[in-house]
Amino acid sequence: MSSVDAYIAAHPPELRKKMEQIRAIIRKAAPKAEESISYMMPAYKFHGPLVYFGQMKNHLGFYVMPSGVNAFMDALSGYTTAKSAIQFPNDKPLPVKLITDIVKFRIAENLEKEARKKKK
């Protein structure tokens, strides 16, 4: 895959709408993030890796680093999670505010990490 557009276009039409939606949510929450393909899925970087998403058979995977899952564990109780991943079922609406909050959390985390590096 060479671009996020190509990644989305490679999926069945019924799944594209949700991918376009999460892409728009991420871009609105992180307008300065660089969009690319990494690990064969859409990736967003802003002062380091920010978030990724990938379409699976039954869910949209949202990859947010372990800290992104841990910080929102209570809000994620209705979703399947792993160390750094959240599964949003294909047959349910995306939680827009939750996704936005996680992306903004990851931005703040990356900026804080960068500031600590500069102080050393």
C-alpha positions as CSV (number, residue, x, y, z in Angstrom):
1,M,0.0,0.0,0.0
2,S,1.4,3.4,-1.0
3,S,-1.1,5.7,0.6
4,V,-4.0,5.9,3.0
5,D,-6.4,6.5,0.1
6,A,-5.1,3.3,-1.6
7,Y,-5.5,1.4,1.7
8,I,-9.1,2.4,2.1
9,A,-9.9,1.8,-1.5
10,A,-8.6,-1.8,-1.3
11,H,-11.4,-2.7,1.2
12,P,-15.1,-3.5,0.5
13,P,-17.3,-0.4,0.1
14,E,-19.3,-1.2,3.3
15,L,-16.1,-0.9,5.4
16,R,-14.7,2.2,3.7
17,K,-17.1,4.6,5.4
18,K,-15.9,3.7,8.9
19,M,-12.2,4.0,7.8
20,E,-12.9,7.4,6.3
21,Q,-14.7,8.4,9.5
22,I,-11.8,7.4,11.8
23,R,-9.3,9.1,9.4
24,A,-11.4,12.3,9.7
25,I,-11.6,12.1,13.5
26,I,-7.8,11.6,13.8
27,R,-7.0,14.4,11.3
28,K,-9.4,16.8,13.1
29,A,-7.8,15.9,16.5
30,A,-4.3,16.1,15.2
31,P,-4.2,18.4,12.2
32,K,-0.4,18.7,12.2
33,A,0.1,14.9,12.2
34,E,1.9,13.4,9.3
35,E,-0.2,10.7,7.6
36,S,1.6,7.6,6.1
37,I,1.5,3.9,5.7
38,S,3.5,2.0,8.4
39,Y,3.2,-1.7,9.3
40,M,1.0,-1.9,6.2
41,M,-1.7,0.3,7.7
42,P,-2.6,4.0,8.1
43,A,-0.2,5.7,10.5
44,Y,-0.1,9.1,12.1
45,K,3.0,10.7,13.5
46,F,3.5,13.9,15.4
47,H,6.8,14.2,17.3
48,G,6.9,10.4,17.1
49,P,4.4,7.6,16.5
50,L,0.9,8.8,17.4
51,V,-1.8,6.3,16.3
52,Y,-2.5,3.7,13.6
53,F,-5.7,2.0,12.4
54,G,-6.3,-1.2,10.4
55,Q,-9.4,-2.8,9.0
56,M,-9.9,-6.4,10.1
57,K,-12.7,-8.9,9.2
58,N,-15.0,-8.0,12.1
59,H,-13.6,-4.9,13.6
60,L,-11.5,-1.7,13.0
61,G,-8.3,-1.9,15.0
62,F,-7.1,1.3,16.6
63,Y,-3.5,1.1,17.8
64,V,-2.6,3.7,20.4
65,M,0.5,2.5,22.3
66,P,0.0,0.9,25.8
67,S,-0.3,4.2,27.5
68,G,-3.3,5.1,25.3
69,V,-5.1,2.0,26.3
70,N,-4.2,2.2,30.0
71,A,-5.2,5.9,30.4
72,F,-8.7,5.2,29.0
73,M,-9.3,1.7,30.4
74,D,-12.6,2.7,32.1
75,A,-14.1,4.2,29.0
76,L,-12.9,1.2,27.0
77,S,-14.7,-1.4,29.1
78,G,-17.2,-2.1,26.4
79,Y,-14.5,-2.9,23.8
80,T,-12.0,-5.7,23.3
81,T,-8.5,-4.3,24.0
82,A,-5.0,-5.6,24.0
83,K,-1.7,-4.1,25.2
84,S,-1.8,-1.2,22.7
85,A,-4.9,-1.9,20.6
86,I,-8.6,-1.3,20.7
87,Q,-11.2,-3.1,18.6
88,F,-14.2,-1.2,17.3
89,P,-16.8,-3.7,16.0
90,N,-17.7,-3.1,12.3
91,D,-21.4,-3.3,13.2
92,K,-21.3,-0.5,15.9
93,P,-20.8,3.3,15.5
94,L,-17.4,4.7,16.3
95,P,-17.0,6.5,19.6
96,V,-16.0,9.9,18.2
97,K,-15.3,11.7,21.5
98,L,-13.3,8.7,22.9
99,I,-11.2,8.5,19.7
100,T,-10.6,12.3,19.8
101,D,-9.6,12.2,23.5
102,I,-7.2,9.3,22.9
103,V,-5.5,11.1,20.0
104,K,-5.2,14.3,22.0
105,F,-3.8,12.3,24.9
106,R,-1.2,10.8,22.6
107,I,-0.2,14.2,21.2
108,A,0.3,15.6,24.8
109,E,2.3,12.5,25.7
110,N,4.6,12.8,22.7
111,L,5.1,16.6,23.3
112,E,5.9,15.9,27.0
113,K,8.4,13.1,26.0
114,E,10.1,15.5,23.5
115,A,10.3,18.3,26.1
116,R,12.0,15.9,28.6
117,K,14.6,14.9,25.9
118,K,15.4,18.6,25.3
119,K,16.0,19.2,29.0
120,K,18.7,16.5,29.2
